[in-house]
C-alpha cells in the first residue's frame, strides 16, 4: 500500500478522534466556567441573605446584652434577599417563568435561629381552580430538643441557655447551664464539656434530619414537574456542620441544574454574625472586562466572581477599587 494511502487512512482515523476530543475539551471548559460562576452566585446569595438575617425592625429583637448570639433572625428578609440575588446572578431577572424554573433546583433553604431552626421547602397546595401547585414555604419552627433515658428533656440554644424538664421532680428549669449546675438531677447540665458536645450534636442532627427529609420529598414534587433528577443531601464534612451552629445562619442547597451534559450541585453556609463583618466582592465590569472590588452594601451592576474578607485580599487577587471608575 502506498505511503499516501496510509497517510489518508491515518488522517481519517485520527482527525475524528481529535475533533471529538477538542469538542469535549471545549465543553469541559464551558462547564468549569459555568460551575465557577454558579458557585459564586450561590455563595453571594447566601452571604447577602445571612446579612439580612440581622435586619430587625425593633430594637428588642437585636442582640441581647446577656448573649452575643441572641437574635430574632429575620428569615423573611433573608429569603427575600436570597431570591433577589439568585435571580439576578442566575439571569432570571424579573421573569416569573425563569424564576420558577430556578426555584425548582433549590430543594431546601434552612435558617438556624437562636432557639430553633426553620426549613423553607416546596409545599403542595391547591388553588381556587382546583389545580395542584408547588411553591416554597416556611415550615413551623422546630426546637433543638434533646431527651435522655431518665425522661429528662432539654431545649438547647446556640449558647448555653436552656429550657429543661427534670423528670425526677416534674419541674421546669430555665437559665444558663452554669447557673443551673449543681441545682438539678439532670446529669448533662452538671458537666460543661459533655453539655457542649451534646448541644452541638443535637442541633446538627436535628437540622440534618429535616434537610434530608425535605430534599427527599422534593424528589416527589420534581417528578410531577417533569424532572427525573434524583435530589439527595450532599456529603458535608462534620466540621462544617458543627461550625454552622456557632451563630444564627442560613444554608441553601442547589441541585440538578443542567450544565452541558452534567448537573450542577452545591451548597453554601452563611453566618449572620460573620457576614455582618467586612465582606468585599470581587467583580468584573462586563463592558470593559476590568476587575474591581467593592463592599457588599454597594449595589452595582457587575458580575460577582469572588468574595473576600478585606480590600487587601481583593487587591492581592488582582482586583482594583471600584472608585477608580468614578475618577475618570
N, C-alpha and C positions, 0 to 999 in steps of 0.2 A: 504494500500500500504506500502511495506517495506521501511524502512529508507534508505536502499541502493538505491532503485529505485528513491526515492525522490531526493537523492543526485545527481544521474546521470542526472535526468531531470533538476535539478538546474544548473548543470555544462553545460549541452547542451544549456541552455538558456543564462547563464551569460557569459560563455567564449567567444562566438562570439562577444557579445557586447563589452567585454573587449578588444578583439583583434582589433575590428574596432576602438574603442576609442584610443587605443595605436597607431594604424596606423595614425589616424588623428592628434594625438599629435605630432608624429614624422614629419608628413608632415608640420604641422604648424611651428615647429621649423626650418625646412628647409626653409620654406617661409620667416620666420623672419630673418634668417641669410642672405638669398639672397637679401632681401629688404635692409638690412643694408649695404651689400656690394655694391649694385647698387646705393644706395643713396650717399655713399662715393665716388663712381666712378663719378657720375654725378656732384657733388659739386666740386670735384677736377678738372674735365674738364672745368667747368665754371670759376673756380678761375684761372686756367692756361690761359684760353682764355682772361680773364679780364686783366691779367698781360701783355699779348701780345698786347692788345689794345694800349698800350703806346709805342710800339716799332716802332718808325718812323725813316726813313732814313735821313730826312732832319731836320735840327735844327729849321727851321721856323715853322715846324709842332708840335713842342713841346709846353709846357705850355707857354702862353704869360705872360709877366710881369704885364699886366693890369688885368689879371684874372687867378687865380689858376685853374679854371675849363676849360680854353680854351685848348683843344687838338684837333688834327685831328685824330680821332680814326682809328687805323689801323685794319679795320674789316677783311681784307683778312688774315692777320697774326693771328688774333683772331680765325677765323673759322678753319683755318688750324691746329692751336694748339688744339682747341676744339675736332676735329675729331681724331687727333693723340692720345690724352689722352683717349677719349671714346673708340676707337678701342682697345687700349692697355688694359684698365681696364675691358672691357666687353668681352675680349677674341677673338675679331675679328682679331687682328693682321694685317697681310698683305694680308689676304684672301679677294679678292674683293666681293665674293658672301656673305660672312659673314658681311662685311662692309655695303653692300647694304641692307641686312636684318635688321641690326641695324638702319640704316638711316630711314627706314620705320616707326620706332617707335618714331622718333623725328619730330613732325609736324612743329614746328616753333623755330627759334632762332632769337632774336631781339637785336639790339645794339642801345643804346641811345647815340647819339653824341651830340656835343655842341649845334648845331642849328637845329637838326632834328634827325630822327631815321631811322634805316634800318631794314627791315624784310628779313629773309633768310628762304625760304619755298619751298615746292615742286612746280615744274613747268612742265607742259606737253609740249613736243616738238616732232617733227618727224625727224627721222634720214634719212640718204641717201637712205636707202632701203624702206622708206615709213612706217616704224614701229613707233608706238607711244611709247615714253619712258618718264620716270619721274625722275627728279633729283632736288636736292635743288639748288636754285639760289637766288642771291640778287635781291630784288625789288628796284625800284628807291627810293631815299631818300625822306622822307616826312617831311615838316617843322612842328613846333609846332605852328599851326595857330589858331588865335582867331579873332572873329569879334563881334561887338556889334550892337544894334538896330539902332544906328545913322549912320551906314555904315562905321565906323572906323574899321581898321584891324591891328592886331599886330602879328608879328612873334617873339615868345619868344625864349630864350636860356636857358641854365642851370643856368645862373646867371641873372642879371638884365639888360643885354644888349638887345636892341630890334631894330627891323626894323618895323616902323609903318606908316600907311597911315591915314592921317587926312582928313576925308570926307568934312568937312566944308570949307577947303581951297584947297583941291585937291593936297596936298603936302605930300612928303615922309620925314620921320624923322628917324635918326639913332643915337644911343647912349645909355648910361646907363640911367635908369629911373630917377635917381637923377639929372642928367644933363638936362633932358627934363622937369622936374617938374616945373609947372608954365608957361611953354612956349608953351603949347598945349591945345586944347579943348578936348582932349581925357581924359575923367574923370579917367580912370583906371591908367593912368601914373601920376596922381596927388595924389594918395593915396597908400602909400607904403604897408600897410597891405593887402588891397584888391588886389593890384597888385600881391603880392607874392602868395596869396591864389589862384587867378585865373591862375597864371602861372603854379603852380604845378598841379592844376586840369586839365588844358588844356593838359599838357604833358601826364599825367597819362591816361586821357580819350582817347587821340589820339593813344597811344600805345596799350591800352586795346582793343580798337575797331578793330585795324588791326590784333592783335594777335588772337582775337576771330574769325575774318573773315577767316584768313588763316588756323586756326585749323579746322573750319567747312569745308572749301574747301578740306582739307586733307582727310576728310571722303570720298569724291568722288573718289579721287585717290586711297585710300586704298581699297575701294570696288572693283575697277578694278584690283587691285593686289591680290584680293582674301581674303582680311581681312574684317571681319564683326564687328570689334570693333568700337564703337561709340566714336570718339575723341571729346572732348569738353574742353573749357577753365576751369581750376580748380578754386576753390574758394580761392582767395588770399586776406588776410586782407588788408584793405585800407592803413594802416600804412606801410605795407611792400612795397606796390606800391609807396607810397609817398617817402619813404626813397630811393627807387631805382632811383629817378631823381635828387639826390644831385650831382652826378658826372657822367661822361661818364661811361657806364657799359654795361653788357651783361646779357641776361636772356635766359634760354633754358628750353624746355618742353619735357618730355618723357612720352609716354602713350601707354597702351595696350601691354606691354611686358609680355608675359606669365610667371607666377611664380606659379608652381604647378597647382592648379585649379583656381587660381586667376590671376589678372592682376596688374602689377606694374605701378603706375602713380606717377609722381613727377615733380617738377620744381626747378630751382635754379637761384639765382640772384648773380651777381658779379660786384663789383665796381672797375674800373680801378685804382682809386687813393687809395682805401683801400687795394687792393691786392698788390699794389706797396710797401706796408709796409711789416713788418715781417710776413711771412707765414711759419709755420712749419708743416710738415707732420708726422703723427704717422703711422708707417707701420709695417708689420710683415715679417720677413725673413722666407719664407716658407720652406727652407731647414733645419732650426733649430727650428722654431716656436717662436723665440725670438722677442720681440717688441723693435723697435728703432724709434728715431725721427731724422729728418734732414730738412734742409731748402729746399724750393721749387725749388731753382735753381740747386739742385743736380739732377743727372739722375741716379737713382738706380733701380735695378730690384727687387722691393719689392711690396707687396700688400698693398696699402694705405687704412687705416681703418678710420682715423680721421684727422682733421686739427686743428691747434692751432695758436694763435697769438704770442706765445712766447715759448722758450725752457722750461721755468719754468712750464707752463701749461702742456706741453707734459710730462715732468718728473713727475708731480703730478698725471698724469693719468696712470703712470706705464711704460712709455717708457724710453729706455736708449739712450744716444747719439750714433749716428751711428759710430763715430770714434773709439768706443770700438772694432769694428770688426777688425780695422787695427792695434790695439795694440797687438793683439795675435801673 
